[in-house]
Amino acid sequence: MEDASAPLDRQATTGPTTRLECKICWTVYDPTLGDDLWQIPPGTPFADLPAHWTCPNCSAEKKNFLVLDD
Ligand SMILES: [Zn+2]
């Protein structure tokens, strides 16, 4: 709390290999796999997905995805 040197700390929860899970249908987006449906190449971080990307299973928007803790 006393360390204010990392103003973007909340953004750090999603990194290049962070997996996220759709809170509606539990589909997991894994950056190491990409997304065949959207022709997203392996190695694409969630943050770099196109703005119009939605869940390949239920079409939920990106805001409906929750960070998975390993
Ligand atoms: Zn979904």
N, CA, C, O and the ligand as a Tripos MOL2 file, in Angstrom:
@<TRIPOS>MOLECULE
protein
  281   279    71     0     0
PROTEIN
NO_CHARGES

@<TRIPOS>ATOM
      1 N           0.8280   -1.1970    0.0000 N.3       1 MET1
      2 CA          0.0000    0.0000    0.0000 C.3       1 MET1
      3 C           0.8700    1.2580    0.0000 C.2       1 MET1
      4 O           0.5170    2.2440   -0.6470 O.2       1 MET1
      5 N           1.9940    1.2440    0.7080 N.am      2 GLU2
      6 CA          2.8330    2.4460    0.7780 C.3       2 GLU2
      7 C           3.6990    2.6290   -0.4610 C.2       2 GLU2
      8 O           4.2960    3.6890   -0.6520 O.2       2 GLU2
      9 N           3.7700    1.6070   -1.3020 N.am      3 ASP3
     10 CA          4.5620    1.7090   -2.5150 C.3       3 ASP3
     11 C           3.7130    2.2310   -3.6670 C.2       3 ASP3
     12 O           2.9300    1.4880   -4.2590 O.2       3 ASP3
     13 N           3.8720    3.4990   -3.9750 N.am      4 ALA4
     14 CA          3.0910    4.1220   -5.0390 C.3       4 ALA4
     15 C           3.8820    4.2080   -6.3380 C.2       4 ALA4
     16 O           3.5310    4.9750   -7.2340 O.2       4 ALA4
     17 N           4.9490    3.4230   -6.4370 N.am      5 SER5
     18 CA          5.8120    3.5210   -7.6110 C.3       5 SER5
     19 C           5.3020    2.6870   -8.7800 C.2       5 SER5
     20 O           5.8960    2.7150   -9.8570 O.2       5 SER5
     21 N           4.2210    1.9520   -8.5910 N.am      6 ALA6
     22 CA          3.6770    1.1110   -9.6520 C.3       6 ALA6
     23 C           2.2160    1.4730   -9.9220 C.2       6 ALA6
     24 O           1.3110    0.7290   -9.5430 O.2       6 ALA6
     25 N           1.9890    2.6050  -10.5710 N.am      7 PRO7
     26 CA          0.6130    3.0820  -10.7590 C.3       7 PRO7
     27 C          -0.2250    2.1580  -11.6340 C.2       7 PRO7
     28 O          -1.4530    2.1900  -11.5640 O.2       7 PRO7
     29 N           0.4280    1.3280  -12.4630 N.am      8 LEU8
     30 CA         -0.3180    0.4420  -13.3550 C.3       8 LEU8
     31 C          -0.3560   -0.9800  -12.8050 C.2       8 LEU8
     32 O          -0.5120   -1.9410  -13.5580 O.2       8 LEU8
     33 N          -0.2150   -1.1040  -11.5050 N.am      9 ASP9
     34 CA         -0.1110   -2.4320  -10.8960 C.3       9 ASP9
     35 C          -1.3120   -3.3130  -11.2230 C.2       9 ASP9
     36 O          -1.1640   -4.5200  -11.4100 O.2       9 ASP9
     37 N          -2.4860   -2.7220  -11.2910 N.am     10 ARG10
     38 CA         -3.6750   -3.5320  -11.5760 C.3      10 ARG10
     39 C          -3.5950   -4.1750  -12.9540 C.2      10 ARG10
     40 O          -4.1150   -5.2710  -13.1630 O.2      10 ARG10
     41 N          -2.9440   -3.4930  -13.8970 N.am     11 GLN11
     42 CA         -2.7950   -4.0330  -15.2420 C.3      11 GLN11
     43 C          -1.8690   -5.2420  -15.2510 C.2      11 GLN11
     44 O          -1.9300   -6.0800  -16.1510 O.2      11 GLN11
     45 N          -1.0120   -5.3210  -14.2390 N.am     12 ALA12
     46 CA         -0.0150   -6.3850  -14.2030 C.3      12 ALA12
     47 C          -0.6510   -7.7560  -13.9900 C.2      12 ALA12
     48 O           0.0320   -8.7750  -14.0910 O.2      12 ALA12
     49 N          -1.9280   -7.7930  -13.7010 N.am     13 THR13
     50 CA         -2.5780   -9.0870  -13.5000 C.3      13 THR13
     51 C          -2.6930   -9.8530  -14.8130 C.2      13 THR13
     52 O          -2.8470  -11.0740  -14.8000 O.2      13 THR13
     53 N          -2.6190   -9.1560  -15.9480 N.am     14 THR14
     54 CA         -2.6130   -9.8510  -17.2230 C.3      14 THR14
     55 C          -1.2830   -9.6290  -17.9180 C.2      14 THR14
     56 O          -0.9710   -8.5170  -18.3460 O.2      14 THR14
     57 N          -0.5120  -10.6800  -18.0250 N.am     15 GLY15
     58 CA          0.7820  -10.6270  -18.6880 C.3      15 GLY15
     59 C           0.7270  -11.3770  -20.0100 C.2      15 GLY15
     60 O          -0.3450  -11.7930  -20.4490 O.2      15 GLY15
     61 N           1.8770  -11.5480  -20.6410 N.am     16 PRO16
     62 CA          1.9380  -12.1950  -21.9540 C.3      16 PRO16
     63 C           1.4310  -13.6370  -21.9570 C.2      16 PRO16
     64 O           1.0000  -14.1480  -22.9920 O.2      16 PRO16
     65 N           1.4850  -14.2850  -20.8040 N.am     17 THR17
     66 CA          1.0590  -15.6870  -20.7600 C.3      17 THR17
     67 C          -0.1340  -15.9080  -19.8380 C.2      17 THR17
     68 O          -0.4780  -17.0450  -19.5170 O.2      17 THR17
     69 N          -0.7620  -14.8160  -19.4170 N.am     18 THR18
     70 CA         -1.9060  -14.9460  -18.5120 C.3      18 THR18
     71 C          -3.0990  -15.5790  -19.2290 C.2      18 THR18
     72 O          -3.4950  -15.1370  -20.3070 O.2      18 THR18
     73 N          -3.6560  -16.6040  -18.6230 N.am     19 ARG19
     74 CA         -4.8620  -17.2290  -19.1680 C.3      19 ARG19
     75 C          -6.0790  -16.5890  -18.5210 C.2      19 ARG19
     76 O          -6.0560  -16.2310  -17.3440 O.2      19 ARG19
     77 N          -7.1380  -16.4480  -19.3040 N.am     20 LEU20
     78 CA         -8.3730  -15.8910  -18.7640 C.3      20 LEU20
     79 C          -9.5290  -16.8220  -19.1000 C.2      20 LEU20
     80 O          -9.5190  -17.5200  -20.1140 O.2      20 LEU20
     81 N         -10.5190  -16.8100  -18.2240 N.am     21 GLU21
     82 CA        -11.6380  -17.7290  -18.3560 C.3      21 GLU21
     83 C         -12.9400  -16.9540  -18.5100 C.2      21 GLU21
     84 O         -13.2000  -16.0060  -17.7680 O.2      21 GLU21
     85 N         -13.7550  -17.3630  -19.4790 N.am     22 CYS22
     86 CA        -15.0620  -16.7520  -19.6750 C.3      22 CYS22
     87 C         -15.9410  -17.0700  -18.4710 C.2      22 CYS22
     88 O         -16.1250  -18.2340  -18.1140 O.2      22 CYS22
     89 N         -16.4750  -16.0380  -17.8570 N.am     23 LYS23
     90 CA        -17.2740  -16.2810  -16.6500 C.3      23 LYS23
     91 C         -18.6670  -16.8060  -16.9770 C.2      23 LYS23
     92 O         -19.4250  -17.1700  -16.0780 O.2      23 LYS23
     93 N         -19.0000  -16.8440  -18.2570 N.am     24 ILE24
     94 CA        -20.3240  -17.3270  -18.6550 C.3      24 ILE24
     95 C         -20.2880  -18.8080  -19.0240 C.2      24 ILE24
     96 O         -21.1420  -19.5830  -18.5930 O.2      24 ILE24
     97 N         -19.2720  -19.2010  -19.8410 N.am     25 CYS25
     98 CA        -19.2560  -20.5960  -20.3080 C.3      25 CYS25
     99 C         -17.9660  -21.3240  -19.9090 C.2      25 CYS25
    100 O         -17.7880  -22.4980  -20.2370 O.2      25 CYS25
    101 N         -17.0710  -20.6270  -19.2040 N.am     26 TRP26
    102 CA        -15.8320  -21.2070  -18.6790 C.3      26 TRP26
    103 C         -14.8250  -21.5750  -19.7610 C.2      26 TRP26
    104 O         -13.8710  -22.3070  -19.4980 O.2      26 TRP26
    105 N         -15.0290  -21.0820  -20.9500 N.am     27 THR27
    106 CA        -13.9970  -21.2520  -21.9660 C.3      27 THR27
    107 C         -12.7490  -20.4870  -21.5450 C.2      27 THR27
    108 O         -12.8340  -19.3410  -21.1030 O.2      27 THR27
    109 N         -11.5890  -21.1280  -21.6860 N.am     28 VAL28
    110 CA        -10.3270  -20.4960  -21.2940 C.3      28 VAL28
    111 C          -9.6020  -19.9810  -22.5370 C.2      28 VAL28
    112 O          -9.4350  -20.7060  -23.5180 O.2      28 VAL28
    113 N          -9.1760  -18.7160  -22.4790 N.am     29 TYR29
    114 CA         -8.2680  -18.2230  -23.5110 C.3      29 TYR29
    115 C          -6.8400  -18.3960  -23.0150 C.2      29 TYR29
    116 O          -6.4450  -17.8270  -21.9970 O.2      29 TYR29
    117 N          -6.0700  -19.1990  -23.7580 N.am     30 ASP30
    118 CA         -4.6730  -19.4490  -23.4040 C.3      30 ASP30
    119 C          -3.7790  -18.7920  -24.4560 C.2      30 ASP30
    120 O          -3.7850  -19.2080  -25.6150 O.2      30 ASP30
    121 N          -3.0110  -17.7700  -24.0660 N.am     31 PRO31
    122 CA         -2.1710  -17.0520  -25.0370 C.3      31 PRO31
    123 C          -1.1750  -17.9540  -25.7620 C.2      31 PRO31
    124 O          -0.7780  -17.6530  -26.8880 O.2      31 PRO31
    125 N          -0.7700  -19.0500  -25.1340 N.am     32 THR32
    126 CA          0.1970  -19.9330  -25.7900 C.3      32 THR32
    127 C          -0.4610  -20.7340  -26.9160 C.2      32 THR32
    128 O           0.2330  -21.3020  -27.7600 O.2      32 THR32
    129 N          -1.7830  -20.7810  -26.9320 N.am     33 LEU33
    130 CA         -2.5040  -21.5180  -27.9680 C.3      33 LEU33
    131 C          -3.1350  -20.6030  -29.0070 C.2      33 LEU33
    132 O          -3.3620  -21.0180  -30.1430 O.2      33 LEU33
    133 N          -3.4200  -19.3590  -28.6260 N.am     34 GLY34
    134 CA         -4.1430  -18.4710  -29.5200 C.3      34 GLY34
    135 C          -5.5970  -18.9020  -29.6350 C.2      34 GLY34
    136 O          -6.1420  -19.5250  -28.7240 O.2      34 GLY34
    137 N          -6.2180  -18.5690  -30.7520 N.am     35 ASP35
    138 CA         -7.6370  -18.8600  -30.9290 C.3      35 ASP35
    139 C          -7.8940  -19.1660  -32.4040 C.2      35 ASP35
    140 O          -7.8620  -18.2740  -33.2520 O.2      35 ASP35
    141 N          -8.1500  -20.4430  -32.6940 N.am     36 ASP36
    142 CA         -8.3740  -20.8510  -34.0780 C.3      36 ASP36
    143 C          -9.5650  -20.1430  -34.7090 C.2      36 ASP36
    144 O          -9.5090  -19.7290  -35.8670 O.2      36 ASP36
    145 N         -10.6440  -20.0070  -33.9390 N.am     37 LEU37
    146 CA        -11.8720  -19.4260  -34.4940 C.3      37 LEU37
    147 C         -11.6420  -18.0150  -35.0040 C.2      37 LEU37
    148 O         -12.1410  -17.6250  -36.0600 O.2      37 LEU37
    149 N         -10.8700  -17.2540  -34.2260 N.am     38 TRP38
    150 CA        -10.6090  -15.8590  -34.5940 C.3      38 TRP38
    151 C          -9.2830  -15.7090  -35.3480 C.2      38 TRP38
    152 O          -8.8440  -14.5950  -35.6350 O.2      38 TRP38
    153 N          -8.6510  -16.8490  -35.6630 N.am     39 GLN39
    154 CA         -7.3580  -16.8290  -36.3400 C.3      39 GLN39
    155 C          -6.3430  -15.9830  -35.5800 C.2      39 GLN39
    156 O          -5.5880  -15.2000  -36.1570 O.2      39 GLN39
    157 N          -6.3540  -16.1750  -34.2510 N.am     40 ILE40
    158 CA         -5.3860  -15.5180  -33.3930 C.3      40 ILE40
    159 C          -4.1690  -16.4340  -33.2670 C.2      40 ILE40
    160 O          -4.3080  -17.5640  -32.7980 O.2      40 ILE40
    161 N          -2.9920  -15.9840  -33.6680 N.am     41 PRO41
    162 CA         -1.8100  -16.8590  -33.6200 C.3      41 PRO41
    163 C          -1.3630  -17.1350  -32.1920 C.2      41 PRO41
    164 O          -1.5410  -16.2930  -31.3100 O.2      41 PRO41
    165 N          -0.7760  -18.3240  -31.9560 N.am     42 PRO42
    166 CA         -0.2230  -18.6290  -30.6340 C.3      42 PRO42
    167 C           0.7760  -17.5610  -30.2080 C.2      42 PRO42
    168 O           1.5530  -17.0590  -31.0200 O.2      42 PRO42
    169 N           0.7420  -17.2230  -28.9240 N.am     43 GLY43
    170 CA          1.6580  -16.2160  -28.4060 C.3      43 GLY43
    171 C           1.0400  -14.8290  -28.3220 C.2      43 GLY43
    172 O           1.7310  -13.8590  -28.0110 O.2      43 GLY43
    173 N          -0.2640  -14.7280  -28.5980 N.am     44 THR44
    174 CA         -0.9400  -13.4370  -28.5260 C.3      44 THR44
    175 C          -1.5130  -13.2150  -27.1260 C.2      44 THR44
    176 O          -2.4210  -13.9360  -26.7120 O.2      44 THR44
    177 N          -0.9990  -12.2330  -26.3970 N.am     45 PRO45
    178 CA         -1.5490  -11.9620  -25.0610 C.3      45 PRO45
    179 C          -3.0020  -11.5160  -25.1440 C.2      45 PRO45
    180 O          -3.4380  -10.9520  -26.1480 O.2      45 PRO45
    181 N          -3.7380  -11.7760  -24.0810 N.am     46 PHE46
    182 CA         -5.1530  -11.3700  -24.0420 C.3      46 PHE46
    183 C          -5.2930   -9.8800  -24.3390 C.2      46 PHE46
    184 O          -6.2200   -9.4520  -25.0270 O.2      46 PHE46
    185 N          -4.3560   -9.1020  -23.8060 N.am     47 ALA47
    186 CA         -4.4260   -7.6500  -23.9790 C.3      47 ALA47
    187 C          -4.2640   -7.2340  -25.4360 C.2      47 ALA47
    188 O          -4.6670   -6.1350  -25.8190 O.2      47 ALA47
    189 N          -3.6710   -8.1140  -26.2540 N.am     48 ASP48
    190 CA         -3.4400   -7.7790  -27.6510 C.3      48 ASP48
    191 C          -4.5220   -8.3260  -28.5820 C.2      48 ASP48
    192 O          -4.4310   -8.1650  -29.7990 O.2      48 ASP48
    193 N          -5.5320   -8.9640  -28.0230 N.am     49 LEU49
    194 CA         -6.6290   -9.4380  -28.8600 C.3      49 LEU49
    195 C          -7.3490   -8.2360  -29.4670 C.2      49 LEU49
    196 O          -7.4140   -7.1730  -28.8490 O.2      49 LEU49
    197 N          -7.8870   -8.4000  -30.6680 N.am     50 PRO50
    198 CA         -8.6040   -7.2780  -31.2820 C.3      50 PRO50
    199 C          -9.8060   -6.8530  -30.4370 C.2      50 PRO50
    200 O         -10.3870   -7.6550  -29.7050 O.2      50 PRO50
    201 N         -10.1620   -5.5810  -30.5580 N.am     51 ALA51
    202 CA        -11.2280   -5.0240  -29.7200 C.3      51 ALA51
    203 C         -12.5530   -5.7430  -29.9390 C.2      51 ALA51
    204 O         -13.3980   -5.7940  -29.0460 O.2      51 ALA51
    205 N         -12.7270   -6.2970  -31.1370 N.am     52 HIS52
    206 CA        -14.0060   -6.9520  -31.4490 C.3      52 HIS52
    207 C         -13.9900   -8.4330  -31.0870 C.2      52 HIS52
    208 O         -14.9610   -9.1500  -31.3290 O.2      52 HIS52
    209 N         -12.8710   -8.8900  -30.5000 N.am     53 TRP53
    210 CA        -12.7890  -10.3010  -30.1000 C.3      53 TRP53
    211 C         -13.8370  -10.6130  -29.0430 C.2      53 TRP53
    212 O         -14.0450   -9.8460  -28.1030 O.2      53 TRP53
    213 N         -14.4850  -11.7420  -29.2170 N.am     54 THR54
    214 CA        -15.4400  -12.2080  -28.2010 C.3      54 THR54
    215 C         -15.1760  -13.6800  -27.9360 C.2      54 THR54
    216 O         -14.4380  -14.3320  -28.6750 O.2      54 THR54
    217 N         -15.7770  -14.1910  -26.8900 N.am     55 CYS55
    218 CA        -15.6260  -15.5970  -26.5410 C.3      55 CYS55
    219 C         -15.9680  -16.4710  -27.7460 C.2      55 CYS55
    220 O         -17.0460  -16.3190  -28.3220 O.2      55 CYS55
    221 N         -15.0710  -17.3890  -28.1430 N.am     56 PRO56
    222 CA        -15.3370  -18.2440  -29.3010 C.3      56 PRO56
    223 C         -16.4860  -19.2150  -29.0740 C.2      56 PRO56
    224 O         -16.9990  -19.8030  -30.0260 O.2      56 PRO56
    225 N         -16.8880  -19.3850  -27.8390 N.am     57 ASN57
    226 CA        -17.9650  -20.3320  -27.5360 C.3      57 ASN57
    227 C         -19.3120  -19.6520  -27.3400 C.2      57 ASN57
    228 O         -20.3260  -20.1420  -27.8360 O.2      57 ASN57
    229 N         -19.3390  -18.5250  -26.6210 N.am     58 CYS58
    230 CA        -20.6310  -17.9150  -26.2870 C.3      58 CYS58
    231 C         -20.7070  -16.4440  -26.6890 C.2      58 CYS58
    232 O         -21.6970  -15.7720  -26.3980 O.2      58 CYS58
    233 N         -19.6640  -15.9390  -27.3560 N.am     59 SER59
    234 CA        -19.6590  -14.5640  -27.8600 C.3      59 SER59
    235 C         -19.6820  -13.4990  -26.7640 C.2      59 SER59
    236 O         -20.0640  -12.3550  -27.0120 O.2      59 SER59
    237 N         -19.2770  -13.8730  -25.5660 N.am     60 ALA60
    238 CA        -19.1790  -12.8760  -24.4990 C.3      60 ALA60
    239 C         -18.0340  -11.9060  -24.8110 C.2      60 ALA60
    240 O         -17.0210  -12.2870  -25.3980 O.2      60 ALA60
    241 N         -18.2180  -10.6540  -24.4080 N.am     61 GLU61
    242 CA        -17.1630   -9.6740  -24.6340 C.3      61 GLU61
    243 C         -15.9840   -9.9310  -23.7030 C.2      61 GLU61
    244 O         -16.0920  -10.6600  -22.7180 O.2      61 GLU61
    245 N         -14.8420   -9.3050  -24.0460 N.am     62 LYS62
    246 CA        -13.6110   -9.5300  -23.2810 C.3      62 LYS62
    247 C         -13.7630   -9.1850  -21.8090 C.2      62 LYS62
    248 O         -13.1120   -9.7870  -20.9550 O.2      62 LYS62
    249 N         -14.6240   -8.2150  -21.5090 N.am     63 LYS63
    250 CA        -14.8020   -7.7960  -20.1190 C.3      63 LYS63
    251 C         -15.4110   -8.9080  -19.2600 C.2      63 LYS63
    252 O         -15.3950   -8.8300  -18.0320 O.2      63 LYS63
    253 N         -15.9450   -9.9370  -19.9110 N.am     64 ASN64
    254 CA        -16.5300  -11.0500  -19.1630 C.3      64 ASN64
    255 C         -15.5110  -12.1340  -18.8380 C.2      64 ASN64
    256 O         -15.8630  -13.1730  -18.2800 O.2      64 ASN64
    257 N         -14.2560  -11.8950  -19.1840 N.am     65 PHE65
    258 CA        -13.2120  -12.8680  -18.9010 C.3      65 PHE65
    259 C         -12.4990  -12.5330  -17.6120 C.2      65 PHE65
    260 O         -12.1730  -11.3740  -17.3530 O.2      65 PHE65
    261 N         -12.2570  -13.5480  -16.8070 N.am     66 LEU66
    262 CA        -11.6090  -13.3880  -15.5150 C.3      66 LEU66
    263 C         -10.2370  -14.0380  -15.5340 C.2      66 LEU66
    264 O         -10.0500  -15.1040  -16.1200 O.2      66 LEU66
    265 N          -9.2860  -13.3900  -14.8930 N.am     67 VAL67
    266 CA         -7.9140  -13.9070  -14.8390 C.3      67 VAL67
    267 C          -7.8850  -15.2270  -14.0800 C.2      67 VAL67
    268 O          -8.4770  -15.3590  -13.0080 O.2      67 VAL67
    269 N          -7.1840  -16.2020  -14.6580 N.am     68 LEU68
    270 CA         -6.9830  -17.4940  -13.9990 C.3      68 LEU68
    271 C          -5.6540  -17.4690  -13.2580 C.2      68 LEU68
    272 O          -4.6200  -17.1420  -13.8410 O.2      68 LEU68
    273 N          -5.6790  -17.8030  -12.0160 N.am     69 ASP69
    274 CA         -4.4460  -17.9080  -11.2460 C.3      69 ASP69
    275 C          -3.8650  -19.2940  -11.3650 C.2      69 ASP69
    276 O          -4.5700  -20.2950  -11.2340 O.2      69 ASP69
    277 N          -2.5880  -19.3420  -11.6110 N.am     70 ASP70
    278 CA         -1.9380  -20.6520  -11.6990 C.3      70 ASP70
    279 C          -1.4370  -21.1040  -10.3410 C.2      70 ASP70
    280 O          -0.8630  -22.1870  -10.2240 O.2      70 ASP70
    281 ZN        -17.9610  -17.7990  -23.1370 Zn       71 ZN71
@<TRIPOS>BOND
     1     1     2 1
     2     2     3 1
     3     3     4 2
     4     3     5 am
     5     5     6 1
     6     6     7 1
     7     7     8 2
     8     7     9 am
     9     9    10 1
    10    10    11 1
    11    11    12 2
    12    11    13 am
    13    13    14 1
    14    14    15 1
    15    15    16 2
    16    15    17 am
    17    17    18 1
    18    18    19 1
    19    19    20 2
    20    19    21 am
    21    21    22 1
    22    22    23 1
    23    23    24 2
    24    23    25 am
    25    25    26 1
    26    26    27 1
    27    27    28 2
    28    27    29 am
    29    29    30 1
    30    30    31 1
    31    31    32 2
    32    31    33 am
    33    33    34 1
    34    34    35 1
    35    35    36 2
    36    35    37 am
    37    37    38 1
    38    38    39 1
    39    39    40 2
    40    39    41 am
    41    41    42 1
    42    42    43 1
    43    43    44 2
    44    43    45 am
    45    45    46 1
    46    46    47 1
    47    47    48 2
    48    47    49 am
    49    49    50 1
    50    50    51 1
    51    51    52 2
    52    51    53 am
    53    53    54 1
    54    54    55 1
    55    55    56 2
    56    55    57 am
    57    57    58 1
    58    58    59 1
    59    59    60 2
    60    59    61 am
    61    61    62 1
    62    62    63 1
    63    63    64 2
    64    63    65 am
    65    65    66 1
    66    66    67 1
    67    67    68 2
    68    67    69 am
    69    69    70 1
    70    70    71 1
    71    71    72 2
    72    71    73 am
    73    73    74 1
    74    74    75 1
    75    75    76 2
    76    75    77 am
    77    77    78 1
    78    78    79 1
    79    79    80 2
    80    79    81 am
    81    81    82 1
    82    82    83 1
    83    83    84 2
    84    83    85 am
    85    85    86 1
    86    86    87 1
    87    87    88 2
    88    87    89 am
    89    89    90 1
    90    90    91 1
    91    91    92 2
    92    91    93 am
    93    93    94 1
    94    94    95 1
    95    95    96 2
    96    95    97 am
    97    97    98 1
    98    98    99 1
    99    99   100 2
   100    99   101 am
   101   101   102 1
   102   102   103 1
   103   103   104 2
   104   103   105 am
   105   105   106 1
   106   106   107 1
   107   107   108 2
   108   107   109 am
   109   109   110 1
   110   110   111 1
   111   111   112 2
   112   111   113 am
   113   113   114 1
   114   114   115 1
   115   115   116 2
   116   115   117 am
   117   117   118 1
   118   118   119 1
   119   119   120 2
   120   119   121 am
   121   121   122 1
   122   122   123 1
   123   123   124 2
   124   123   125 am
   125   125   126 1
   126   126   127 1
   127   127   128 2
   128   127   129 am
   129   129   130 1
   130   130   131 1
   131   131   132 2
   132   131   133 am
   133   133   134 1
   134   134   135 1
   135   135   136 2
   136   135   137 am
   137   137   138 1
   138   138   139 1
   139   139   140 2
   140   139   141 am
   141   141   142 1
   142   142   143 1
   143   143   144 2
   144   143   145 am
   145   145   146 1
   146   146   147 1
   147   147   148 2
   148   147   149 am
   149   149   150 1
   150   150   151 1
   151   151   152 2
   152   151   153 am
   153   153   154 1
   154   154   155 1
   155   155   156 2
   156   155   157 am
   157   157   158 1
   158   158   159 1
   159   159   160 2
   160   159   161 am
   161   161   162 1
   162   162   163 1
   163   163   164 2
   164   163   165 am
   165   165   166 1
   166   166   167 1
   167   167   168 2
   168   167   169 am
   169   169   170 1
   170   170   171 1
   171   171   172 2
   172   171   173 am
   173   173   174 1
   174   174   175 1
   175   175   176 2
   176   175   177 am
   177   177   178 1
   178   178   179 1
   179   179   180 2
   180   179   181 am
   181   181   182 1
   182   182   183 1
   183   183   184 2
   184   183   185 am
   185   185   186 1
   186   186   187 1
   187   187   188 2
   188   187   189 am
   189   189   190 1
   190   190   191 1
   191   191   192 2
   192   191   193 am
   193   193   194 1
   194   194   195 1
   195   195   196 2
   196   195   197 am
   197   197   198 1
   198   198   199 1
   199   199   200 2
   200   199   201 am
   201   201   202 1
   202   202   203 1
   203   203   204 2
   204   203   205 am
   205   205   206 1
   206   206   207 1
   207   207   208 2
   208   207   209 am
   209   209   210 1
   210   210   211 1
   211   211   212 2
   212   211   213 am
   213   213   214 1
   214   214   215 1
   215   215   216 2
   216   215   217 am
   217   217   218 1
   218   218   219 1
   219   219   220 2
   220   219   221 am
   221   221   222 1
   222   222   223 1
   223   223   224 2
   224   223   225 am
   225   225   226 1
   226   226   227 1
   227   227   228 2
   228   227   229 am
   229   229   230 1
   230   230   231 1
   231   231   232 2
   232   231   233 am
   233   233   234 1
   234   234   235 1
   235   235   236 2
   236   235   237 am
   237   237   238 1
   238   238   239 1
   239   239   240 2
   240   239   241 am
   241   241   242 1
   242   242   243 1
   243   243   244 2
   244   243   245 am
   245   245   246 1
   246   246   247 1
   247   247   248 2
   248   247   249 am
   249   249   250 1
   250   250   251 1
   251   251   252 2
   252   251   253 am
   253   253   254 1
   254   254   255 1
   255   255   256 2
   256   255   257 am
   257   257   258 1
   258   258   259 1
   259   259   260 2
   260   259   261 am
   261   261   262 1
   262   262   263 1
   263   263   264 2
   264   263   265 am
   265   265   266 1
   266   266   267 1
   267   267   268 2
   268   267   269 am
   269   269   270 1
   270   270   271 1
   271   271   272 2
   272   271   273 am
   273   273   274 1
   274   274   275 1
   275   275   276 2
   276   275   277 am
   277   277   278 1
   278   278   279 1
   279   279   280 2
@<TRIPOS>SUBSTRUCTURE
     1 MET1         2 RESIDUE 1 A MET
     2 GLU2         6 RESIDUE 1 A GLU
     3 ASP3        10 RESIDUE 1 A ASP
     4 ALA4        14 RESIDUE 1 A ALA
     5 SER5        18 RESIDUE 1 A SER
     6 ALA6        22 RESIDUE 1 A ALA
     7 PRO7        26 RESIDUE 1 A PRO
     8 LEU8        30 RESIDUE 1 A LEU
     9 ASP9        34 RESIDUE 1 A ASP
    10 ARG10       38 RESIDUE 1 A ARG
    11 GLN11       42 RESIDUE 1 A GLN
    12 ALA12       46 RESIDUE 1 A ALA
    13 THR13       50 RESIDUE 1 A THR
    14 THR14       54 RESIDUE 1 A THR
    15 GLY15       58 RESIDUE 1 A GLY
    16 PRO16       62 RESIDUE 1 A PRO
    17 THR17       66 RESIDUE 1 A THR
    18 THR18       70 RESIDUE 1 A THR
    19 ARG19       74 RESIDUE 1 A ARG
    20 LEU20       78 RESIDUE 1 A LEU
    21 GLU21       82 RESIDUE 1 A GLU
    22 CYS22       86 RESIDUE 1 A CYS
    23 LYS23       90 RESIDUE 1 A LYS
    24 ILE24       94 RESIDUE 1 A ILE
    25 CYS25       98 RESIDUE 1 A CYS
    26 TRP26      102 RESIDUE 1 A TRP
    27 THR27      106 RESIDUE 1 A THR
    28 VAL28      110 RESIDUE 1 A VAL
    29 TYR29      114 RESIDUE 1 A TYR
    30 ASP30      118 RESIDUE 1 A ASP
    31 PRO31      122 RESIDUE 1 A PRO
    32 THR32      126 RESIDUE 1 A THR
    33 LEU33      130 RESIDUE 1 A LEU
    34 GLY34      134 RESIDUE 1 A GLY
    35 ASP35      138 RESIDUE 1 A ASP
    36 ASP36      142 RESIDUE 1 A ASP
    37 LEU37      146 RESIDUE 1 A LEU
    38 TRP38      150 RESIDUE 1 A TRP
    39 GLN39      154 RESIDUE 1 A GLN
    40 ILE40      158 RESIDUE 1 A ILE
    41 PRO41      162 RESIDUE 1 A PRO
    42 PRO42      166 RESIDUE 1 A PRO
    43 GLY43      170 RESIDUE 1 A GLY
    44 THR44      174 RESIDUE 1 A THR
    45 PRO45      178 RESIDUE 1 A PRO
    46 PHE46      182 RESIDUE 1 A PHE
    47 ALA47      186 RESIDUE 1 A ALA
    48 ASP48      190 RESIDUE 1 A ASP
    49 LEU49      194 RESIDUE 1 A LEU
    50 PRO50      198 RESIDUE 1 A PRO
    51 ALA51      202 RESIDUE 1 A ALA
    52 HIS52      206 RESIDUE 1 A HIS
    53 TRP53      210 RESIDUE 1 A TRP
    54 THR54      214 RESIDUE 1 A THR
    55 CYS55      218 RESIDUE 1 A CYS
    56 PRO56      222 RESIDUE 1 A PRO
    57 ASN57      226 RESIDUE 1 A ASN
    58 CYS58      230 RESIDUE 1 A CYS
    59 SER59      234 RESIDUE 1 A SER
    60 ALA60      238 RESIDUE 1 A ALA
    61 GLU61      242 RESIDUE 1 A GLU
    62 LYS62      246 RESIDUE 1 A LYS
    63 LYS63      250 RESIDUE 1 A LYS
    64 ASN64      254 RESIDUE 1 A ASN
    65 PHE65      258 RESIDUE 1 A PHE
    66 LEU66      262 RESIDUE 1 A LEU
    67 VAL67      266 RESIDUE 1 A VAL
    68 LEU68      270 RESIDUE 1 A LEU
    69 ASP69      274 RESIDUE 1 A ASP
    70 ASP70      278 RESIDUE 1 A ASP
    71 ZN71       281 GROUP 0 **** ****
